[in-house]
Amino acid sequence: MIDALPTTSPRRLNARGLQSRERMLEAAVRLLWRDGYNGVSVNDICVAAGAQKGSFYHAFPSKDALVVEAIHDIWNANRAEIQEIYASSLPLRDRLRRHMEWFGQSQRRLKARYGFVPGTFNMALNIGAPASVLEVNRQATEEHGAMLLNAIADLLGAAGHSEDAVYWLTDVARRLIAGAHIEARIGNTLEPFETLPETVLALLGLGSPPNRASWRTAETD
């Protein structure tokens, strides 16, 4: 579980230091999503946050420590929203649909905040990121995947699907979701999320495919 991992403990900071620290985290996330791990330096983060390098190293031991904390912050916020969806009293099929809708809603909020569709944070951590950072991100991704697997297993298991079929269908659904994020980021468009809920439900045999007339419709922000 991602929240069982140790987080970077901030050093003692006054109110001004905490504000500077938050600005650096916010600037780092925006830059990393836009330029990737290798394309962002500590100096870039400090310039974007209006902070001195000394302030950076007073708040974070290293760039990697900041990135790990950013991953925790992003996943903790996302986890809370997804857990709220599954805690509702809606039928499980509708909760799964809400989960699929959440991907597009999340990217819409991020586009409004940063000015572009960023995709998942995995896309910011290219091959140059150290193994320790990639491991933290992997665990967050796997926890999210487990939430999806549990929902699909409960729905399809009750319908008599085998365990192998459930795992296979969940894996295909995850790849569809990942593909939507990649296409959205490359094209800087929210369009791939328009039919994602219907597509995933149809894949699982829980709904009908999207109407052809709805494909490639104009994006509405």
MIKOL-655632 format. One record per residue (C-alpha): residue number from 1; residue in one letter; x, y, z. Coordinates in Angstrom, 2 decimals, padded with zeros to 5 digits. Layout:
BEGIN
    i  aa     east    north       up
  NUM   a        X        Y        Z
...
This chain:
BEGIN
    i  aa     east    north       up
    1   m   000.00   000.00   000.00
    2   i   001.35   003.38  -000.99
    3   d   000.42   005.06   002.29
    4   a   002.54   002.54   004.15
    5   l   005.68   003.89   002.51
    6   p   007.79   006.43   004.42
    7   t   007.32   009.97   003.18
    8   t   009.95   012.67   003.17
    9   s   009.74   014.49   006.49
   10   p   009.98   018.28   006.11
   11   r   012.56   020.02   008.21
   12   r   011.35   022.60   010.70
   13   l   009.93   025.46   008.65
   14   n   008.22   028.67   009.57
   15   a   005.03   029.84   007.84
   16   r   007.00   031.56   005.07
   17   g   009.10   028.42   004.59
   18   l   006.02   026.23   004.34
   19   q   004.52   028.54   001.72
   20   s   007.76   028.40  -000.26
   21   r   007.80   024.62   000.06
   22   e   004.26   024.33  -001.30
   23   r   005.10   026.64  -004.18
   24   m   008.07   024.46  -005.06
   25   l   005.95   021.31  -004.99
   26   e   003.32   022.91  -007.18
   27   a   005.92   024.25  -009.62
   28   a   007.71   020.90  -009.75
   29   v   004.53   018.96  -010.56
   30   r   003.63   021.37  -013.36
   31   l   007.15   021.29  -014.84
   32   l   007.55   017.53  -014.50
   33   w   004.23   016.86  -016.20
   34   r   005.17   019.21  -019.01
   35   d   008.88   018.46  -019.52
   36   g   009.52   015.08  -017.88
   37   y   011.93   014.06  -015.14
   38   n   015.09   014.61  -017.20
   39   g   013.89   017.98  -018.45
   40   v   013.47   019.58  -015.03
   41   s   016.29   020.70  -012.75
   42   v   016.28   022.01  -009.21
   43   n   017.10   025.42  -010.65
   44   d   014.06   025.23  -012.97
   45   i   011.84   024.46  -009.99
   46   c   013.26   027.33  -007.94
   47   v   012.83   029.82  -010.78
   48   a   009.23   028.73  -011.41
   49   a   008.44   028.91  -007.68
   50   g   010.25   032.19  -007.10
   51   a   012.47   030.52  -004.50
   52   q   016.19   030.38  -003.79
   53   k   018.18   027.16  -004.09
   54   g   018.99   027.42  -000.42
   55   s   015.27   027.35   000.34
   56   f   014.89   024.26  -001.82
   57   y   017.53   022.28   000.03
   58   h   016.19   023.51   003.36
   59   a   012.82   021.95   002.45
   60   f   013.91   018.87   000.46
   61   p   017.08   016.77   000.64
   62   s   017.06   016.34  -003.15
   63   k   015.02   016.59  -006.32
   64   d   014.13   012.91  -005.98
   65   a   012.78   013.47  -002.47
   66   l   010.52   016.21  -003.83
   67   v   009.31   013.94  -006.65
   68   v   008.49   011.15  -004.20
   69   e   006.49   013.58  -002.09
   70   a   004.69   014.84  -005.18
   71   i   003.70   011.27  -006.08
   72   h   002.34   010.74  -002.58
   73   d   000.38   013.99  -002.70
   74   i  -001.13   013.25  -006.11
   75   w  -002.08   009.67  -005.25
   76   n  -003.45   010.53  -001.80
   77   a  -005.78   013.08  -003.38
   78   n  -006.79   010.70  -006.18
   79   r  -007.31   007.79  -003.80
   80   a  -009.67   009.82  -001.63
   81   e  -011.81   010.75  -004.64
   82   i  -011.98   007.18  -005.94
   83   q  -012.76   005.77  -002.49
   84   e  -015.61   008.27  -002.22
   85   i  -017.03   006.97  -005.48
   86   y  -017.01   003.35  -004.28
   87   a  -018.35   004.30  -000.84
   88   s  -021.57   005.64  -002.35
   89   s  -024.87   003.74  -002.23
   90   l  -025.12   003.47  -006.01
   91   p  -025.20   000.01  -007.61
   92   l  -021.66  -001.26  -008.20
   93   r  -022.01  -001.00  -011.99
   94   d  -022.82   002.69  -011.63
   95   r  -019.90   003.19  -009.26
   96   l  -017.58   001.59  -011.79
   97   r  -018.97   003.92  -014.44
   98   r  -018.34   006.89  -012.14
   99   h  -014.77   005.67  -011.74
  100   m  -014.35   005.65  -015.52
  101   e  -015.89   009.13  -015.75
  102   w  -013.48   010.29  -013.06
  103   f  -010.50   009.88  -015.41
  104   g  -011.86   012.48  -017.81
  105   q  -013.01   014.77  -015.01
  106   s  -009.58   014.63  -013.40
  107   q  -007.84   015.51  -016.67
  108   r  -010.31   018.35  -017.25
  109   r  -009.43   019.84  -013.86
  110   l  -005.71   019.45  -014.56
  111   k  -006.05   021.11  -017.95
  112   a  -007.83   024.05  -016.33
  113   r  -005.06   024.26  -013.73
  114   y  -001.98   023.82  -015.91
  115   g  -003.18   024.82  -019.36
  116   f  -002.61   021.41  -020.97
  117   v  -003.80   017.79  -020.67
  118   p  -001.00   016.11  -018.69
  119   g  -002.05   012.46  -018.72
  120   t  -000.93   010.31  -015.79
  121   f   002.07   011.21  -013.66
  122   n   003.77   008.07  -014.99
  123   m   004.31   010.05  -018.17
  124   a   006.45   012.57  -016.28
  125   l   008.77   009.85  -014.99
  126   n   010.72   008.71  -018.02
  127   i   013.59   006.26  -018.06
  128   g   015.90   008.75  -016.40
  129   a   014.05   008.62  -013.09
  130   p   015.85   006.55  -010.44
  131   a   014.50   003.17  -009.42
  132   s   013.51   004.45  -005.96
  133   v   011.19   007.06  -007.49
  134   l   009.78   004.63  -010.06
  135   e   009.04   002.11  -007.31
  136   v   006.96   004.61  -005.34
  137   n   005.04   005.47  -008.49
  138   r   004.61   001.78  -009.35
  139   q   003.07   001.06  -005.96
  140   a   000.61   003.92  -006.34
  141   t  -000.33   002.66  -009.81
  142   e  -000.76  -000.89  -008.53
  143   e  -002.99   000.25  -005.68
  144   h  -005.21   002.06  -008.15
  145   g  -005.25  -001.04  -010.33
  146   a  -006.29  -003.16  -007.36
  147   m  -009.28  -000.89  -006.74
  148   l  -010.36  -001.39  -010.34
  149   l  -009.77  -005.15  -010.15
  150   n  -011.86  -005.47  -006.99
  151   a  -014.81  -003.70  -008.57
  152   i  -014.64  -005.75  -011.78
  153   a  -014.17  -009.00  -009.83
  154   d  -017.25  -008.31  -007.72
  155   l  -019.33  -007.55  -010.81
  156   l  -018.11  -010.34  -013.09
  157   g  -017.56  -012.95  -010.40
  158   a  -021.23  -012.72  -009.51
  159   a  -022.02  -013.31  -013.19
  160   g  -020.00  -016.52  -013.24
  161   h  -016.80  -015.35  -014.91
  162   s  -013.65  -017.25  -014.05
  163   e  -010.79  -015.66  -012.13
  164   d  -008.61  -015.80  -015.24
  165   a  -011.28  -013.99  -017.26
  166   v  -011.61  -011.30  -014.59
  167   y  -007.85  -010.67  -014.52
  168   w  -007.64  -010.60  -018.32
  169   l  -010.56  -008.21  -018.73
  170   t  -009.22  -005.93  -016.00
  171   d  -005.84  -005.86  -017.72
  172   v  -007.46  -004.96  -021.05
  173   a  -009.51  -002.24  -019.33
  174   r  -006.37  -000.80  -017.74
  175   r  -004.66  -000.72  -021.14
  176   l  -007.66   001.08  -022.64
  177   i  -007.51   003.65  -019.85
  178   a  -003.75   004.10  -020.30
  179   g  -004.22   004.48  -024.05
  180   a  -006.84   007.17  -023.54
  181   h  -004.41   009.12  -021.36
  182   i  -001.58   008.78  -023.88
  183   e  -003.76   009.92  -026.77
  184   a  -005.15   012.77  -024.68
  185   r  -001.69   014.00  -023.73
  186   i  -000.24   013.74  -027.24
  187   g  -003.18   015.60  -028.76
  188   n  -003.74   017.88  -025.77
  189   t  -007.41   016.93  -025.97
  190   l  -010.05   015.51  -023.66
  191   e  -011.77   013.73  -026.54
  192   p  -010.48   010.20  -025.74
  193   f  -012.39   010.27  -022.44
  194   e  -015.77   011.00  -024.02
  195   t  -016.62   007.36  -024.73
  196   l  -014.26   005.71  -022.21
  197   p  -016.99   004.77  -019.66
  198   e  -019.23   003.16  -022.30
  199   t  -016.26   001.43  -023.92
  200   v  -015.03  -000.16  -020.69
  201   l  -018.53  -001.25  -019.64
  202   a  -019.12  -002.75  -023.09
  203   l  -015.80  -004.59  -022.89
  204   l  -016.92  -006.12  -019.60
  205   g  -020.31  -007.08  -021.00
  206   l  -022.04  -004.58  -018.72
  207   g  -023.35  -002.21  -021.37
  208   s  -023.63  -001.43  -025.07
  209   p  -020.83   000.03  -027.21
  210   p  -020.94   003.79  -027.76
  211   n  -023.13   004.94  -030.62
  212   r  -021.03   005.49  -033.73
  213   a  -022.38   009.03  -034.03
  214   s  -020.72   009.88  -030.72
  215   w  -017.22   008.94  -031.90
  216   r  -014.78   011.77  -032.51
  217   t  -017.30   014.38  -031.48
  218   a  -016.11   017.91  -030.90
  219   e  -014.42   018.38  -027.53
  220   t  -016.28   020.58  -025.06
  221   d  -014.19   022.05  -022.29
